[in-house]
């Protein structure tokens, strides 16, 4: 199984942000408040990282493993 490197992940996220913004109908920015598209829980978008910043209670990030936007609560609840 191959995983993407940081540069590849950033390119994937840039494409997925465009689609997310179209679906949500507003701009999505790193650190911006939002609701997880998967479970609806409030959180902050982590566009520049991998979804695990220490200073954020619930980060919303793009998972290439699950091929979807999800949050740390999804991970905690093991929502697949």
GIVENLIN-V598171 format. One record per backbone hydrogen bond with DSSP energy under -1.0 kcal/mol. NH is the residue of the N-H (numbers start at 1). CO is the residue of the C=O. E is the energy in kcal/mol with one decimal. If there is no record, write none. Layout:
nh = <NH,NH>
co = <CO,CO>
e = <E,E>
//
This chain:
nh = <9,10,11,12,13,14,15,16,17,18,19,20,21,22,23,24,25,31,32,34,36,40,43,44,45,46,56,60,61,63,67,68,70,72,75,76,77,79>
co = <5,6,7,8,9,10,11,12,13,14,15,16,17,18,19,20,21,45,29,43,41,36,34,58,32,60,53,44,70,68,63,63,61,59,71,72,73,74>
e = <-2.7,-2.5,-1.7,-2.2,-2.7,-2.2,-1.7,-2.3,-2.6,-1.4,-1.5,-2.6,-2.9,-1.7,-2.5,-3.1,-2.1,-3.7,-2.2,-2.3,-2.8,-2.2,-2.5,-2.2,-2.7,-3.3,-1.2,-2.9,-2.8,-2.9,-1.1,-1.6,-2.6,-1.3,-1.8,-2.7,-2.9,-2.7>
//
